[in-house]
Amino acid sequence: MNKMSTVRIHWGDHTEARFLREFWQRKPLLLRQAFAGFKPLLTRAQLFALAGHDDVESRLLQREGRRWQLDHGPFTRKQIPAVEQRNWTLLVQGVNLHVDAASDLLRLFRFVPDARLDDLMISWASEGGGVGPHQDAYDVFLLQAAGRRRWRIGPVEDATLQPGKPVKLLAHFTPEEDLILEPGDMLYLPPGWGHDGIAASGDCMTYSVGFRAPPQGELLKEVLWQLAEAQQGGTMYRDPPLRPGTAPALLPAAMVKFAREAFSRLKPDAAFFENVLGVYLTTPKPQVWFEGVAIPAAALRRACRQSGCRLDRRSKMLYTAQAVFINGEAVDATLASSALLRRLADQQNLSAEQVQSSSKAELAVLADWCALGWLRPGEDGDSGSK
């Protein structure tokens, strides 16, 4: 697997600032040779093997005429079609969670806030393979890693879907542009932009850098759940004076009023919403787990002081002005204002010198995170590759 330590995005006549100002969530952009001389980070055999792991999300999509078949992994090698067979695609999600080089590639897109950055998906397609005309609700960069892929793109005026398909395919898609991407080329598409990619040569590999765009309803559920948790043990409902009635199944108006009053008293402040989002956006996906280490805390503290430390590639870390979050947890209030932990979140590593300047409490929590597998001793050390 190739390393990404010296790779950079070549913006051509553009810059990150110009891209964000003129194209981000506005219109597509094709960057020819955004990664000049790019070589796949995984071989075809390595990608197929990765799709066989229980903790890896993978899908196999096959097309025969107008008939589509979708299967979910893990897959044995015998379950994956022969590479000579036409019209099939293997999609492996979250490769950055399992491969260091893929995690390094994803870091190149941190000019967008980490709260928005999701994962790196790799698709391998045989001749004619693709996932059909569709639109995504999030931004995506499509990097051609090997082979050639034809992309037909355009705005979606009719979002009607083809009935009876295992994937969401647009029924009436009229592309405006027809593009061929070679290895190293990259195409950016804003949310809702229709696209249909078809492998124009065998052994076609495309890397998709996706971004999180949670809908308001999903975020509202998290907020309401946290609010409800905070109300545990509140005032119990009591009946007003009752009279015998003839409609025992009628919902009491007093109980409805009681619930409305309880809701109206909820007045969460900005810090509450920050806490909900910080926990929600750093919570690892269900298939992610960490490998802890049975090493004494003193040894871990010493290792961090001697060689620095680095976030495990699976770890997610965010902060606000009032709090720091990692892997679905808010750090203790005594460390909520730690500049060192904020530096770790931004840099994703700390040098030995930076660790040596830490307080006793900061060093202790770094050692605790190392023991959990959230952090790895060594600024440039192994972050847990398979």
Helices and strands as residue ranges (DSSP letters): H 16-22, E 29-31, H 44-50, E 58-64, E 67-72, G 77-79, E 88-92, G 95-97, H 100-107, E 117-125, E 140-146, E 149-155, E 177-181, E 186-189, E 193-199, E 204-211, H 216-230, H 253-264, H 270-282, H 297-307, E 309-311, E 317-319, E 324-326, E 329-330, G 333-335, H 339-347, E 349-350, H 352-356, H 360-372, E 375-377
